[in-house]
Amino acid sequence: MTQRQPTRRLVLSRSAAAIGAASTGLLLPEIVRAQSNKVRVGFMLPYTGTFAQLGVAIENGFRLALNEQGGKLGGREVEFFKVDDESEPSKGIENANKLVQRDKVDVLVGTVHSGVQMGIQRVARESGVINLIPNAGVHAATRQLCAPNVFRTSFSNSQPTRALGQPMMQRKLNKAVWITWKYAAGDEAFEGFKESYTAAGGTIIKELNLPFPNVEFQALLTEIAALKPDAVACFFAGGGAAKFIRDYAAAGLKGRIPLWGSGFLTEGVLEAAGPAAEGVMTTLHYSDSLNTPRNNKFRLDYAKTFKMQPDVYAVQGYDSGLLLIQGANAVKGDIANKPALIKAMEGATIDSPRGKWTMSPSHNPIQDMYLRVVENKENKVLGVAAKALADSGAGCRMG
């Protein structure tokens, strides 16, 4: 699906406008100009494949934020356009250009997959279109390839794991094995773990990895058993994470060697992981069980609107909407006033379901990371693992 199909109501209203124009002698260009007064927002998200559920959650969250403003941005109506990015990096530039060149969007919201984001990043840097990243954690987006018009509302890949070191060492888990897939997200997650764990006094006795998305963990789990570390820290996500958790327990490691990880290890996989996930410790910028008035209201509103429960991806989409709303309100809907819009978004404080956060100089959230434990198929919050954690923004040169 490349563009939202007009609803029957929209078609009827356009027909009525055309008839009205004909009866009063107005010219067609005037109708077109009136319609173009809408803010044009493009979603470039995965709507098919492995990440389809994430794309839907992000769009739902974004729309919920706008619904709270009567569906408007800075008082202006909004028109939406959609492109399924298929989580296919080779089509990243082409798909981003569909929204920027063909649909002439003012704002591009995307995406989930870091490889696809690199294509969007290039188009955004060349065209100057506002790009809101609601998930992809690739470091380059807010480091060496940062741009004034690109803002991330989620996390950098090393942020969640950068919060692991302190709580692990507080529990005297002095020696750890690290395991992940060998790909960019795994490498970047390791950067955060290595930095925080060694700084807290921990020793990484072995780094283990396997090709992405391989899920044959047995040989590596046998090696972990032989190494006898105090703990295992990891980065896995999705179906592979569920299988890793189950295999970890089946190998007899559960209960003997504590399992820790980036929060994506247990996001959306607790049903699939089953009892094996009980007791797994993670750090992340959100948890469904965060018991605050702000989160409780968001969860209720989301469930009422979409008849499903929100997750971390829905929160990130919602926060993308909140950020854009703050910017649009500051410029009274004049999205074309890029310098003022960007300045307002840079200075925004987002009152998020995850807790309030601000934007770093390289346009990445400065946010709390929560320590969570799996209890009864829920990520229960134990406290804050790292307060107001920022990404380094290394290599970012705005301008």
Number of C-alpha atoms within 10 A of each C-alpha: 11 15 15 12 12 9 9 9 9 11 12 12 12 14 12 12 14 15 13 12 15 12 9 8 9 13 11 12 9 11 14 10 10 9 13 13 13 18 24 19 21 27 26 30 28 25 19 16 11 13 16 17 13 22 26 18 23 32 24 20 27 24 18 24 24 18 14 11 14 12 16 20 24 21 17 18 16 16 17 17 20 23 20 19 31 20 24 15 18 13 16 24 19 16 24 26 19 19 24 21 13 9 16 16 22 18 23 26 26 30 29 23 22 22 19 26 28 21 20 29 24 17 21 23 17 10 13 17 19 24 25 25 28 29 29 23 27 21 24 18 27 29 21 15 18 24 24 22 23 24 28 28 28 25 25 28 26 26 30 28 30 27 30 30 25 19 18 24 17 10 9 13 20 20 20 26 20 22 23 23 21 15 13 16 23 19 16 19 26 24 16 22 26 20 17 20 25 16 12 17 14 20 16 18 13 16 13 15 18 15 11 14 12 11 15 14 17 14 8 14 21 14 12 23 14 9 13 16 21 17 20 21 24 28 26 25 20 16 16 19 24 24 20 23 25 18 20 21 18 13 14 13 18 19 12 13 18 18 23 24 26 28 28 19 27 29 22 17 20 22 12 18 20 14 16 21 29 19 19 21 26 31 32 30 23 27 24 20 13 20 12 12 10 15 20 15 12 20 20 14 16 21 13 11 13 13 10 12 15 20 18 25 24 25 30 27 30 27 28 29 26 26 26 26 20 20 26 26 18 17 18 15 21 18 24 13 12 17 12 16 23 21 13 19 23 20 15 17 16 20 14 18 24 24 16 15 19 21 21 20 19 27 26 28 26 21 25 25 28 26 25 27 22 19 15 13 18 19 27 20 23 12 13 17 24 23 12 13 19 22 23 17 20 13 13 18 15 15 7
